[in-house]
Amino acid sequence: MSEKNSSSKVDFQTLNLWERDYKTRFTKKFNNRKKYQAPDPHAALSIIPGVIQKIVVKEGQIVVKGEPMLVLESMKMMNIVLVPIDGKVKKIHVKVGEKVAKNQLIVEFE
């Protein structure tokens, strides 16, 4: 949806905010940004970097929201990570002693 302004040859795009259209120019940073994706409720991601100390759940296990799932050590603190949804553990993507990064997939649920 680009329109060219004939006098200045500037490429304008249409930006729709709250049901109104605005003509604007997007920066390179805006065009190259990572697009928003809604979080997958069946995927548990690490919210902080750290080291997996203990895994409480097993693949195939039926779990309830709020149960302990694993222990993640970060900055010398032991963080108990809880199960985010009711369901069944489909796959565990980490092992004890493994370093994980922020937003790394740790457990999948069915």
Steps between C-alpha positions, in 0.01 A plus 500: 500500500748761390423830339751733338480871564563647156673819619762351735512137385465376860352157559210521746326203656164480667498433872164408655462588869169484683300489176674804348743497209817709514751561221854461631851382418630195684862492615734215411495399867120475491500300175767258632341447842406153621129462436277422799392140543245398757652264757429130453311376808637148441866609520681592822789739438777602737433854622859542628835347405638241737590136565246218541552347846209257525217380275189396693269394214537215250390466138146363480414616853164670561563836671290769662560874469713627791686174576881517513650414160873556548761693696702762315806656662568859400738740676547250786125488564290186459180583309217249504332513159131408512287322240317774302193295388306184576599226258745227413878542463575435133879558493770626735762694304761544777718282725629547853818710489413661166535876459190666359458842343213740547196396289641152433241222465525277806180290504214433256147402605211329320 
